[in-house]
């Protein structure tokens, strides 16, 4: 089993190589969006593992146990709440134009998410 230092070294080397390859035209720069998503998922997973380890003692004493997926969901809830608060401020200040910035797509996504939340909370009640 590889050590954490070995894994971190491999990740850093891979990212460095990717940066070099992109800057020399081996891959299109747009491909970096996929890499960013993968790195974000890796970061969130690592955050969840660390969060679970830090709260492991507290969790055991309370008799409940959260999974990494649950911790990640909790993190995403807090992050989304902050992002929506910032978005409301931007909308109030007029930073986001009414006819641009992907507002229609965002509104549709938010409506679908609210519908899913509503179904879940009604089902659980």
HELIX and SHEET records of a PDB file:
HELIX    1   1 UNK A    4  UNK A   23  1                                  20    
HELIX    2   2 UNK A   29  UNK A   31  5                                   3    
HELIX    3   3 UNK A   32  UNK A   62  1                                  31    
HELIX    4   4 UNK A   68  UNK A   93  1                                  26    
HELIX    5   5 UNK A  103  UNK A  124  1                                  22    
END                                                                             
